[in-house]
Amino acid sequence: MLNLQLPTDPRWVDIASMNLEDILVDHAYCEQKAASSCISLIVRYPNLDKLVDVLTPVVAEEWAHFERVIEQIRKRGFQFEKPRKDMYVVKLSEFIKKGGSKMTQLMEHLLMNALIEARSCERFKLLWKNIADAELQQFYYELMVSEAGHYVNFIDLAKHYHDPAEVDKRWKEWLAHEAKVIKELEIRPDRMH
């Protein structure tokens, strides 16, 4: 369903499991950024009713996820530290086509968000299936299901506001670029992506 061209390196889940504090802190910031990204789209395109209607509950869900991750951090006696630069998102952002119409820019941002949600969903599935902590297993299962829904929302919105054939064509280019980014990024013990 996610169409990712390159699966996460299987070593990532073992590294993540051994660095739970770092992973949870980075995850909290990922949820915060996801909420902020949706808010930004709503602010930039307030006249697009469907976009506003679809993304408003996503903002609430992403912020609720942020709160739940903070709860997991505190419950384990971990410290919520400063954010780290997310090189995955930086590398994806570089692929956004510059110029073009405002609606083309919307498509680019929706597809980038869809890709981030798809990769997050895949990583949450790995944590759900492999992490030893039973509470976190359930937590990541619930988030996996939610992120899959967000992924679908972004793709559907792109096709609603843009020619579906053009969206499909550009989506394939995004998937190929993302696979290259994943292949080139080092596996970090302190990153969700």
GROMACS elastic network, one bead per residue, 0.5 to 0.9 nm:
[ bonds ]
;  ai    aj funct       b0    kb
    1     4     6  0.85289   500
    1   148     6  0.88500   500
    2   115     6  0.85493   500
    2   118     6  0.57113   500
    2   119     6  0.80989   500
    2   121     6  0.84356   500
    2   122     6  0.80318   500
    2   148     6  0.79341   500
    2   151     6  0.81478   500
    3     6     6  0.89910   500
    3   118     6  0.83196   500
    3   175     6  0.76338   500
    4     7     6  0.67679   500
    4   115     6  0.82957   500
    4   118     6  0.74828   500
    4   119     6  0.74902   500
    4   122     6  0.87896   500
    4   175     6  0.62925   500
    4   176     6  0.85407   500
    4   178     6  0.81071   500
    4   179     6  0.73226   500
    5   175     6  0.64137   500
    5   176     6  0.68142   500
    5   178     6  0.80352   500
    5   179     6  0.57346   500
    6     9     6  0.86015   500
    6   175     6  0.89391   500
    6   176     6  0.88617   500
    6   178     6  0.83338   500
    6   179     6  0.52427   500
    6   180     6  0.83713   500
    6   182     6  0.73762   500
    6   183     6  0.77453   500
    7    10     6  0.82343   500
    7   119     6  0.89061   500
    7   122     6  0.81412   500
    7   179     6  0.83461   500
    7   182     6  0.85941   500
    8    11     6  0.83109   500
    8    12     6  0.70591   500
    8    13     6  0.87575   500
    8   119     6  0.84700   500
    8   122     6  0.78326   500
    8   123     6  0.73654   500
    8   126     6  0.87671   500
    8   182     6  0.76228   500
    8   183     6  0.89356   500
    9    12     6  0.56942   500
    9    13     6  0.81896   500
    9   182     6  0.89152   500
    9   183     6  0.88585   500
    9   187     6  0.80144   500
   10    13     6  0.62221   500
   10    14     6  0.76290   500
   10   126     6  0.85398   500
   11    14     6  0.54523   500
   11    15     6  0.63449   500
   11    16     6  0.86457   500
   11   187     6  0.81492   500
   12    15     6  0.51370   500
   12    16     6  0.59565   500
   12    17     6  0.85115   500
   12   123     6  0.89165   500
   12   126     6  0.89649   500
   12   187     6  0.63988   500
   12   188     6  0.77762   500
   12   189     6  0.76437   500
   13    17     6  0.60025   500
   13    18     6  0.86420   500
   13   123     6  0.80189   500
   13   126     6  0.64520   500
   13   127     6  0.63394   500
   13   130     6  0.71129   500
   13   131     6  0.75819   500
   14    17     6  0.51118   500
   14    18     6  0.64106   500
   14    19     6  0.87897   500
   14   130     6  0.81423   500
   14   131     6  0.80955   500
   15    18     6  0.52747   500
   15    19     6  0.63829   500
   15    20     6  0.88567   500
   15   187     6  0.84214   500
   15   188     6  0.78598   500
   15   189     6  0.54811   500
   15   190     6  0.87036   500
   16    19     6  0.50691   500
   16    20     6  0.60577   500
   16    22     6  0.81802   500
   16    23     6  0.61871   500
   16   127     6  0.83318   500
   16   131     6  0.87421   500
   16   188     6  0.83124   500
   16   189     6  0.56106   500
   16   190     6  0.72338   500
   16   191     6  0.79242   500
   16   192     6  0.80182   500
   17    20     6  0.55395   500
   17    23     6  0.82534   500
   17   127     6  0.79573   500
   17   130     6  0.84575   500
   17   131     6  0.61101   500
   17   132     6  0.78728   500
   17   189     6  0.88032   500
   18    21     6  0.87860   500
   18   189     6  0.79740   500
   19    22     6  0.56140   500
   19    23     6  0.62080   500
   19    24     6  0.86506   500
   19   189     6  0.60394   500
   19   190     6  0.67184   500
   20    23     6  0.50254   500
   20    24     6  0.58941   500
   20    25     6  0.84301   500
   20    73     6  0.89318   500
   20   189     6  0.87784   500
   20   190     6  0.82587   500
   21    24     6  0.52674   500
   21    25     6  0.61639   500
   21    26     6  0.85895   500
   21    73     6  0.69451   500
   21    76     6  0.84453   500
   21    78     6  0.59678   500
   21    79     6  0.75786   500
   21    80     6  0.85547   500
   21   190     6  0.81354   500
   22    25     6  0.52028   500
   22    26     6  0.61137   500
   22    27     6  0.84102   500
   22    78     6  0.89645   500
   22    81     6  0.87352   500
   22   189     6  0.72397   500
   22   191     6  0.70900   500
   22   192     6  0.89854   500
   23    26     6  0.51653   500
   23    27     6  0.59044   500
   23    28     6  0.85760   500
   23   189     6  0.72399   500
   23   190     6  0.51467   500
   23   191     6  0.56219   500
   23   192     6  0.59648   500
   24    28     6  0.61226   500
   24    29     6  0.87792   500
   24    69     6  0.65519   500
   24    70     6  0.79977   500
   24    72     6  0.76938   500
   24    73     6  0.64195   500
   24    78     6  0.89551   500
   24    80     6  0.86791   500
   24   190     6  0.85506   500
   24   191     6  0.87433   500
   24   192     6  0.82262   500
   25    28     6  0.51639   500
   25    29     6  0.66270   500
   25    30     6  0.88087   500
   25    69     6  0.78636   500
   25    70     6  0.78319   500
   25    73     6  0.71940   500
   25    78     6  0.86999   500
   25    79     6  0.79340   500
   25    80     6  0.58679   500
   25    81     6  0.67143   500
   25    82     6  0.84036   500
   25    83     6  0.77868   500
   25   190     6  0.82619   500
   25   191     6  0.86979   500
   26    29     6  0.52723   500
   26    30     6  0.62867   500
   26    31     6  0.88613   500
   26    81     6  0.88761   500
   26    83     6  0.68425   500
   26    84     6  0.71495   500
   26    86     6  0.88011   500
   26   190     6  0.67677   500
   26   191     6  0.57416   500
   26   192     6  0.62429   500
   26   193     6  0.89993   500
   27    31     6  0.63358   500
   27    32     6  0.86552   500
   27    66     6  0.80256   500
   27    69     6  0.72205   500
   27   191     6  0.75708   500
   27   192     6  0.59024   500
   27   193     6  0.89993   500
   28    31     6  0.52816   500
   28    32     6  0.63263   500
   28    33     6  0.87379   500
   28    65     6  0.78069   500
   28    66     6  0.51420   500
   28    67     6  0.79081   500
   28    68     6  0.84851   500
   28    69     6  0.55428   500
   28    70     6  0.65082   500
   28    73     6  0.89093   500
   28    80     6  0.86397   500
   29    33     6  0.60611   500
   29    34     6  0.84781   500
   29    66     6  0.74180   500
   29    83     6  0.64635   500
   29    84     6  0.85091   500
   30    33     6  0.51291   500
   30    34     6  0.61145   500
   30    35     6  0.87259   500
   30    66     6  0.81254   500
   30    86     6  0.87099   500
   30   192     6  0.79106   500
   31    34     6  0.50200   500
   31    35     6  0.63318   500
   31    36     6  0.86283   500
   31    62     6  0.54777   500
   31    63     6  0.66089   500
   31    64     6  0.86295   500
   31    65     6  0.62948   500
   31    66     6  0.51262   500
   31    67     6  0.89318   500
   31    69     6  0.85282   500
   32    35     6  0.52851   500
   32    36     6  0.62331   500
   32    37     6  0.86570   500
   32    62     6  0.69129   500
   32    63     6  0.63110   500
   32    65     6  0.84317   500
   32    66     6  0.59179   500
   33    37     6  0.59553   500
   33    38     6  0.86240   500
   33    62     6  0.86777   500
   34    37     6  0.51321   500
   34    38     6  0.64427   500
   34    39     6  0.87311   500
   34    58     6  0.88230   500
   34    59     6  0.76239   500
   34    62     6  0.63268   500
   34    63     6  0.83015   500
   34   113     6  0.80808   500
   34   116     6  0.89221   500
   34   117     6  0.86882   500
   35    38     6  0.53360   500
   35    39     6  0.63018   500
   35    40     6  0.86789   500
   35    58     6  0.72665   500
   35    60     6  0.74316   500
   35    61     6  0.80219   500
   35    62     6  0.51859   500
   35    63     6  0.59222   500
   35    66     6  0.88091   500
   36    39     6  0.50130   500
   36    40     6  0.60683   500
   36    41     6  0.86991   500
   36    59     6  0.75231   500
   36    62     6  0.89486   500
   36    63     6  0.89283   500
   37    40     6  0.50278   500
   37    41     6  0.63666   500
   37    42     6  0.87721   500
   37    59     6  0.85710   500
   37   113     6  0.81065   500
   38    41     6  0.51267   500
   38    42     6  0.62942   500
   38    43     6  0.86596   500
   38    55     6  0.60823   500
   38    56     6  0.76336   500
   38    58     6  0.73468   500
   38    59     6  0.60435   500
   38   113     6  0.88301   500
   39    42     6  0.50971   500
   39    43     6  0.61622   500
   39    44     6  0.86173   500
   39    55     6  0.78399   500
   39    56     6  0.77201   500
   39    59     6  0.67267   500
   40    43     6  0.50966   500
   40    44     6  0.61169   500
   40    45     6  0.85420   500
   41    44     6  0.50885   500
   41    45     6  0.59600   500
   41    46     6  0.80638   500
   41    51     6  0.82371   500
   41    52     6  0.83744   500
   41    55     6  0.83620   500
   41   106     6  0.79459   500
   41   109     6  0.83477   500
   41   110     6  0.87439   500
   42    45     6  0.52198   500
   42    46     6  0.53087   500
   42    47     6  0.86326   500
   42    48     6  0.82108   500
   42    51     6  0.70694   500
   42    52     6  0.56154   500
   42    55     6  0.73104   500
   42    56     6  0.78659   500
   43    46     6  0.55315   500
   43    52     6  0.89310   500
   44    47     6  0.87912   500
   45    48     6  0.57102   500
   45    49     6  0.87192   500
   45    51     6  0.77991   500
   45    52     6  0.79007   500
   45   106     6  0.84985   500
   46    49     6  0.71657   500
   46    51     6  0.81540   500
   46    52     6  0.66111   500
   47    50     6  0.89982   500
   47    51     6  0.86578   500
   47    52     6  0.80571   500
   48    51     6  0.54396   500
   48    52     6  0.62939   500
   48    53     6  0.86719   500
   49    52     6  0.51421   500
   49    53     6  0.59996   500
   49    54     6  0.85200   500
   50    53     6  0.50153   500
   50    54     6  0.59783   500
   50    55     6  0.83759   500
   50   157     6  0.78438   500
   50   160     6  0.87288   500
   51    54     6  0.52458   500
   51    55     6  0.58830   500
   51    56     6  0.82385   500
   51   157     6  0.66907   500
   52    55     6  0.53687   500
   52    56     6  0.57873   500
   52    57     6  0.89854   500
   53    56     6  0.56982   500
   53    57     6  0.74794   500
   54    57     6  0.64528   500
   54    58     6  0.69971   500
   54   153     6  0.71850   500
   54   154     6  0.89754   500
   54   157     6  0.83202   500
   55    59     6  0.62044   500
   55    60     6  0.87768   500
   55   150     6  0.88544   500
   55   153     6  0.81267   500
   55   154     6  0.87478   500
   56    59     6  0.52626   500
   56    60     6  0.66845   500
   56    61     6  0.89080   500
   57    60     6  0.50126   500
   57    61     6  0.61825   500
   57    62     6  0.86131   500
   58    62     6  0.60124   500
   58    63     6  0.84209   500
   58   150     6  0.70585   500
   58   153     6  0.89904   500
   59    62     6  0.52445   500
   59    63     6  0.61089   500
   59    64     6  0.85073   500
   60    63     6  0.51963   500
   60    64     6  0.60789   500
   60    65     6  0.86186   500
   61    65     6  0.61681   500
   61    66     6  0.86394   500
   61   146     6  0.82597   500
   62    66     6  0.62657   500
   62    67     6  0.87588   500
   63    67     6  0.63227   500
   63    68     6  0.86385   500
   64    67     6  0.50589   500
   64    68     6  0.62090   500
   64    69     6  0.86735   500
   65    69     6  0.61285   500
   65    70     6  0.85668   500
   65   143     6  0.77178   500
   66    69     6  0.51989   500
   66    70     6  0.62559   500
   66    71     6  0.86600   500
   67    70     6  0.51123   500
   67    71     6  0.62482   500
   67    72     6  0.87991   500
   68    72     6  0.63361   500
   68    73     6  0.87040   500
   68   139     6  0.88050   500
   69    73     6  0.62148   500
   69    74     6  0.87083   500
   70    73     6  0.50043   500
   70    74     6  0.62395   500
   70    75     6  0.84883   500
   70    80     6  0.74828   500
   71    74     6  0.52463   500
   71    75     6  0.59419   500
   71    76     6  0.86524   500
   72    75     6  0.50826   500
   72    76     6  0.63608   500
   72    77     6  0.88077   500
   72    78     6  0.85585   500
   72   136     6  0.82893   500
   73    76     6  0.55314   500
   73    77     6  0.65467   500
   73    78     6  0.51491   500
   73    79     6  0.67636   500
   73    80     6  0.69870   500
   74    77     6  0.50105   500
   74    78     6  0.56057   500
   74    79     6  0.69955   500
   74    80     6  0.79985   500
   75    78     6  0.75665   500
   76    79     6  0.89864   500
   80    83     6  0.89563   500
   81    84     6  0.89805   500
   83    86     6  0.86896   500
   84   190     6  0.87534   500
   84   191     6  0.84046   500
   85    88     6  0.88531   500
   85    89     6  0.87671   500
   85    90     6  0.81996   500
   86    89     6  0.55636   500
   86    90     6  0.63196   500
   86    91     6  0.87895   500
   86   191     6  0.77629   500
   86   192     6  0.89683   500
   86   193     6  0.76027   500
   87    91     6  0.59701   500
   87    92     6  0.84380   500
   87   185     6  0.79882   500
   87   193     6  0.83052   500
   88    91     6  0.53042   500
   88    92     6  0.62698   500
   88    93     6  0.86524   500
   88   116     6  0.88743   500
   88   178     6  0.87214   500
   88   181     6  0.70260   500
   88   182     6  0.76355   500
   88   185     6  0.74820   500
   88   193     6  0.61295   500
   89    93     6  0.59743   500
   89    94     6  0.86630   500
   89   112     6  0.87492   500
   89   116     6  0.77519   500
   89   193     6  0.83761   500
   90    93     6  0.51324   500
   90    94     6  0.65047   500
   91    94     6  0.53199   500
   91    95     6  0.71361   500
   91   178     6  0.85067   500
   91   181     6  0.67185   500
   92    95     6  0.54634   500
   92    96     6  0.73463   500
   92   112     6  0.69678   500
   92   115     6  0.89492   500
   92   116     6  0.88088   500
   92   174     6  0.84300   500
   92   177     6  0.77403   500
   92   178     6  0.68324   500
   92   181     6  0.75508   500
   93    96     6  0.55482   500
   93   109     6  0.87147   500
   93   112     6  0.75411   500
   94    97     6  0.82035   500
   95    98     6  0.88115   500
   95   108     6  0.88936   500
   95   112     6  0.88331   500
   95   174     6  0.78079   500
   95   177     6  0.76334   500
   96   105     6  0.80330   500
   96   108     6  0.59145   500
   96   109     6  0.74160   500
   96   112     6  0.78832   500
   97   100     6  0.79105   500
   97   104     6  0.86391   500
   97   105     6  0.75113   500
   97   108     6  0.70513   500
   98   105     6  0.77521   500
   99   102     6  0.83599   500
   99   104     6  0.84140   500
   99   105     6  0.74992   500
  100   103     6  0.81021   500
  100   104     6  0.60150   500
  100   105     6  0.68124   500
  101   104     6  0.51014   500
  101   105     6  0.63679   500
  101   106     6  0.86375   500
  102   105     6  0.50732   500
  102   106     6  0.62515   500
  102   107     6  0.88245   500
  103   107     6  0.63043   500
  103   108     6  0.87010   500
  103   161     6  0.72037   500
  103   162     6  0.73477   500
  104   107     6  0.50725   500
  104   108     6  0.63549   500
  104   109     6  0.88125   500
  104   161     6  0.89968   500
  104   162     6  0.75923   500
  105   108     6  0.50582   500
  105   109     6  0.63245   500
  105   110     6  0.85894   500
  106   109     6  0.52520   500
  106   110     6  0.60731   500
  106   111     6  0.85624   500
  106   158     6  0.75732   500
  106   161     6  0.84032   500
  106   162     6  0.89810   500
  107   110     6  0.50930   500
  107   111     6  0.60787   500
  107   112     6  0.85528   500
  107   155     6  0.89025   500
  107   157     6  0.82587   500
  107   158     6  0.51844   500
  107   159     6  0.82477   500
  107   161     6  0.76338   500
  107   162     6  0.69581   500
  107   167     6  0.74592   500
  108   111     6  0.52698   500
  108   112     6  0.62114   500
  108   113     6  0.86594   500
  108   158     6  0.83700   500
  108   170     6  0.84327   500
  109   112     6  0.50716   500
  109   113     6  0.61081   500
  109   114     6  0.84992   500
  109   158     6  0.89672   500
  110   113     6  0.51164   500
  110   114     6  0.60925   500
  110   115     6  0.86559   500
  110   154     6  0.53100   500
  110   155     6  0.69204   500
  110   157     6  0.73721   500
  110   158     6  0.60603   500
  111   115     6  0.61828   500
  111   116     6  0.87006   500
  111   151     6  0.89356   500
  111   154     6  0.66387   500
  111   155     6  0.65151   500
  111   158     6  0.70732   500
  111   167     6  0.83541   500
  111   170     6  0.83660   500
  111   171     6  0.66548   500
  111   174     6  0.74861   500
  112   115     6  0.51265   500
  112   116     6  0.63578   500
  112   117     6  0.87151   500
  112   154     6  0.88502   500
  112   171     6  0.89759   500
  112   174     6  0.75080   500
  113   116     6  0.51411   500
  113   117     6  0.61940   500
  113   118     6  0.85523   500
  113   150     6  0.88342   500
  113   151     6  0.75230   500
  113   154     6  0.67931   500
  113   155     6  0.89656   500
  114   117     6  0.51418   500
  114   118     6  0.60858   500
  114   119     6  0.86963   500
  114   150     6  0.72747   500
  114   152     6  0.72977   500
  114   153     6  0.79112   500
  114   154     6  0.52742   500
  114   155     6  0.62912   500
  115   119     6  0.62021   500
  115   120     6  0.84898   500
  115   151     6  0.71893   500
  115   171     6  0.89004   500
  115   174     6  0.77765   500
  115   175     6  0.75316   500
  115   178     6  0.78296   500
  116   119     6  0.52455   500
  116   120     6  0.60702   500
  116   121     6  0.84971   500
  116   151     6  0.81150   500
  116   193     6  0.86985   500
  117   120     6  0.50138   500
  117   121     6  0.59812   500
  117   122     6  0.85859   500
  117   147     6  0.55672   500
  117   148     6  0.69323   500
  117   149     6  0.88169   500
  117   150     6  0.65757   500
  117   151     6  0.52417   500
  117   154     6  0.89575   500
  118   121     6  0.50638   500
  118   122     6  0.62829   500
  118   123     6  0.87241   500
  118   147     6  0.70579   500
  118   148     6  0.65396   500
  118   150     6  0.85127   500
  118   151     6  0.58090   500
  118   152     6  0.89339   500
  119   122     6  0.50475   500
  119   123     6  0.62101   500
  119   124     6  0.85735   500
  119   193     6  0.76021   500
  120   123     6  0.50560   500
  120   124     6  0.60193   500
  120   125     6  0.85150   500
  120   143     6  0.89751   500
  120   144     6  0.75694   500
  120   147     6  0.69809   500
  120   148     6  0.87429   500
  120   192     6  0.75633   500
  120   193     6  0.73624   500
  121   124     6  0.51043   500
  121   125     6  0.62140   500
  121   126     6  0.87647   500
  121   143     6  0.74560   500
  121   145     6  0.74156   500
  121   146     6  0.81470   500
  121   147     6  0.53727   500
  121   148     6  0.59466   500
  121   151     6  0.85470   500
  122   125     6  0.51410   500
  122   126     6  0.64625   500
  122   127     6  0.88805   500
  122   144     6  0.73435   500
  122   148     6  0.88609   500
  123   126     6  0.50528   500
  123   127     6  0.63338   500
  123   128     6  0.85879   500
  123   140     6  0.89694   500
  123   144     6  0.81362   500
  123   192     6  0.74526   500
  123   193     6  0.79650   500
  124   127     6  0.50469   500
  124   128     6  0.59939   500
  124   129     6  0.85542   500
  124   137     6  0.89868   500
  124   140     6  0.52486   500
  124   141     6  0.67872   500
  124   142     6  0.88729   500
  124   143     6  0.68152   500
  124   144     6  0.52340   500
  124   147     6  0.88152   500
  125   129     6  0.61067   500
  125   130     6  0.84617   500
  125   140     6  0.69002   500
  125   141     6  0.65010   500
  125   143     6  0.87587   500
  125   144     6  0.59388   500
  125   145     6  0.89092   500
  126   129     6  0.52649   500
  126   130     6  0.59461   500
  126   131     6  0.78872   500
  126   140     6  0.87531   500
  127   130     6  0.52067   500
  127   131     6  0.51331   500
  127   132     6  0.88630   500
  127   136     6  0.80748   500
  127   137     6  0.66645   500
  127   140     6  0.64393   500
  127   141     6  0.82102   500
  128   131     6  0.61271   500
  128   132     6  0.89412   500
  128   134     6  0.88081   500
  128   136     6  0.72629   500
  128   138     6  0.67239   500
  128   139     6  0.77071   500
  128   140     6  0.51515   500
  128   141     6  0.53390   500
  128   142     6  0.89613   500
  128   144     6  0.82673   500
  129   132     6  0.88430   500
  129   137     6  0.70047   500
  129   140     6  0.89360   500
  129   141     6  0.83532   500
  130   137     6  0.78893   500
  131   134     6  0.76771   500
  131   136     6  0.73801   500
  131   137     6  0.62748   500
  132   135     6  0.89662   500
  132   136     6  0.81380   500
  132   137     6  0.74589   500
  133   136     6  0.53717   500
  133   137     6  0.61624   500
  133   138     6  0.89512   500
  134   138     6  0.64963   500
  134   139     6  0.86499   500
  135   138     6  0.53842   500
  135   139     6  0.62247   500
  135   140     6  0.87387   500
  136   140     6  0.59490   500
  136   141     6  0.83539   500
  137   140     6  0.53444   500
  137   141     6  0.61788   500
  137   142     6  0.87927   500
  138   141     6  0.50514   500
  138   142     6  0.63357   500
  138   143     6  0.87187   500
  139   142     6  0.53577   500
  139   143     6  0.63691   500
  139   144     6  0.86832   500
  140   144     6  0.59103   500
  140   145     6  0.86346   500
  141   144     6  0.50954   500
  141   145     6  0.65012   500
  141   146     6  0.88163   500
  142   145     6  0.53841   500
  142   146     6  0.64042   500
  142   147     6  0.88076   500
  143   147     6  0.60172   500
  143   148     6  0.85028   500
  144   147     6  0.52739   500
  144   148     6  0.62404   500
  144   149     6  0.88148   500
  145   148     6  0.52704   500
  145   149     6  0.65882   500
  145   150     6  0.89933   500
  146   149     6  0.52173   500
  146   150     6  0.64657   500
  146   151     6  0.88209   500
  147   151     6  0.61354   500
  147   152     6  0.86687   500
  148   151     6  0.51071   500
  148   152     6  0.64358   500
  148   153     6  0.87616   500
  149   152     6  0.51811   500
  149   153     6  0.62629   500
  149   154     6  0.88965   500
  150   154     6  0.63658   500
  150   155     6  0.87670   500
  151   154     6  0.54142   500
  151   155     6  0.64663   500
  151   156     6  0.86836   500
  152   155     6  0.52248   500
  152   156     6  0.60005   500
  152   157     6  0.85054   500
  153   156     6  0.51645   500
  153   157     6  0.60744   500
  153   158     6  0.86112   500
  154   157     6  0.51406   500
  154   158     6  0.61946   500
  154   159     6  0.87200   500
  155   158     6  0.51425   500
  155   159     6  0.63514   500
  155   160     6  0.86390   500
  155   167     6  0.83096   500
  155   171     6  0.88287   500
  156   159     6  0.51637   500
  156   160     6  0.60856   500
  156   161     6  0.87831   500
  157   161     6  0.62653   500
  157   162     6  0.83516   500
  158   161     6  0.54640   500
  158   162     6  0.58125   500
  158   163     6  0.83285   500
  158   164     6  0.77068   500
  158   167     6  0.67006   500
  159   162     6  0.50979   500
  159   163     6  0.60871   500
  159   165     6  0.83191   500
  159   166     6  0.85894   500
  159   167     6  0.62189   500
  159   168     6  0.84307   500
  160   163     6  0.76392   500
  160   164     6  0.75450   500
  161   164     6  0.85907   500
  162   165     6  0.86289   500
  162   166     6  0.73408   500
  162   167     6  0.67361   500
  163   166     6  0.53202   500
  163   167     6  0.62425   500
  163   168     6  0.87661   500
  164   168     6  0.60980   500
  164   169     6  0.85743   500
  165   168     6  0.51066   500
  165   169     6  0.62346   500
  165   170     6  0.86557   500
  166   169     6  0.50538   500
  166   170     6  0.61222   500
  166   171     6  0.83774   500
  167   170     6  0.51572   500
  167   171     6  0.58467   500
  167   172     6  0.86300   500
  168   172     6  0.63505   500
  168   173     6  0.88503   500
  169   172     6  0.54059   500
  169   173     6  0.67249   500
  169   174     6  0.89644   500
  170   173     6  0.50420   500
  170   174     6  0.62651   500
  170   175     6  0.86834   500
  171   175     6  0.61453   500
  171   176     6  0.86362   500
  172   175     6  0.50614   500
  172   176     6  0.62422   500
  172   177     6  0.86303   500
  173   176     6  0.51657   500
  173   177     6  0.61935   500
  173   178     6  0.85930   500
  174   177     6  0.50751   500
  174   178     6  0.60391   500
  174   179     6  0.86167   500
  175   178     6  0.50877   500
  175   179     6  0.62307   500
  175   180     6  0.87346   500
  176   179     6  0.52466   500
  176   180     6  0.64787   500
  176   181     6  0.88465   500
  177   180     6  0.51402   500
  177   181     6  0.63006   500
  177   182     6  0.87476   500
  178   182     6  0.61322   500
  178   183     6  0.85214   500
  179   182     6  0.51230   500
  179   183     6  0.61180   500
  179   184     6  0.86580   500
  180   183     6  0.50943   500
  180   184     6  0.62194   500
  180   185     6  0.86509   500
  181   184     6  0.52395   500
  181   185     6  0.60443   500
  182   185     6  0.53794   500
  182   186     6  0.81931   500
  182   193     6  0.84765   500
  183   186     6  0.79947   500
  185   188     6  0.85225   500
  187   190     6  0.89792   500
  187   191     6  0.81879   500
  187   193     6  0.85477   500
  188   191     6  0.56122   500
  188   192     6  0.83859   500
  188   193     6  0.82880   500
  189   192     6  0.85037   500
